[in-house]
Amino acid sequence: MNNWLKRLAAGVILPGILLLSACGSAQNESATTDGIQERTIKAGIGNSKMHPQGQGMVKFKELLEEKSGGKMKVQNFFDATLGDDQKMTEALQGGLQEVTVPSTSPLVGMVKEFGIYDFPFVFNNEEEAYSVLDGAIGKKLLDKLPEHDLVGLGYWENGFRNLTNSKHPVVTADDFKGLKIRTMQNEVHLDAFSKLGANPSPMAFSEVFTALETGTVDGQENPLATIQTQKYNEVQDYLSLTKHVYTPFVFLVSKKFWDDLSEEEQKIMSEAAQEAGEYQRALNRKENEKALKYLEEEGMKINEVKPEEMAKMKEVIQPVTDKFAQKFGPDLVEEMMTEVEKVRGN
């Protein structure tokens, strides 16, 4: 009797195990070849929800959830809750986080060519920057990311960086001398500010307000929307519209996560990132105009920098640009400048 039961059990259970195994394999295969699965995407940025970058993430969430029929959900984290740009990028590489949208500057350590976006006084306006970012050069750099376990879905806008400080207006190149300025951990920026006679002090974005408040540093440099949303006007008296660097954001996805997506999921995620990026760029430009008016109303002393003075600043730091052009690739830099000149109609 016992032997009969064993044979019966084997006849029922073993085929059942094989059937379940086959179903499991089919499900795993479908998850990577077609269809949309239930997924939760953890997305983090350094700025607040009210910053144009934060509103871009809100739009991305809305678009992706709509396009996926509610199956692909986005959980947004703002204000560097998940860490700074560097930490979140590393989390993507390790498969611990799915999305982040950092400035391109922190990526230079792994893909040196991203450093071309850190050159001061390259772009006169946003259209010139878009021609480079959305064209062959921008794609060429994004294509270098997968070997570092990242996927780039396009560029958003951080914008033109301007200088604030608690000492005096910066009108000429000489006005930089002696100012202790917080910068990103970026060798181009560090060398450029040093060349101008300032004392650059790299530190994490989350530490900047306190450093300004306590006088650890005299000033900082960021786009207008960031200056407003981070309330730097509360601890800074002067805003100089230097527009010394245009900084893009780059929309990054964990390659480990991306490779697990079906083609359909990759398509709608890419579309959502692109559409949200267009929305974010337009909003950023609008909010910069509002921010400038707000900061002036709040009592900041704002000054323009004349084109001839910008030209002098560019001349002072030209040796820095020449030095890093050799490091990042002279041909790539030449290609970028040719594209900019083409847009200018020269």
Secondary structure, DSSP 8 states (H G I E B T S, - for coil): -HHHHHHHHHHHHHHHHHHHHHHHHHHHHHHHHSS---EEEEEE-SS-TTSHHHHHHHHHHHHHHHHTTT-EEEEEE-TTTT--HHHHHHHHHTTS-SEE--BSGGGGGT-GGGGGGG-TT--SSHHHHHHHHTSHHHHHHHTTSGGGTEEEEEEEEEEEEEEEESS----SGGGGTT-EEEE-S-HHHHHHHHHTT-EEEE--GGGHHHHHHHTSSSEEEE-HHHHHHTTGGGT--EEEEEEEEEEEEEEEEEHHHHTTS-HHHHHHHHHHHHHHHHHHHHHHHHHHHHHHHHHHHTT-EEEE--HHHHHHHHHHHHHHHHHHHHHH-HHHHHHHHHHHHHHHT-
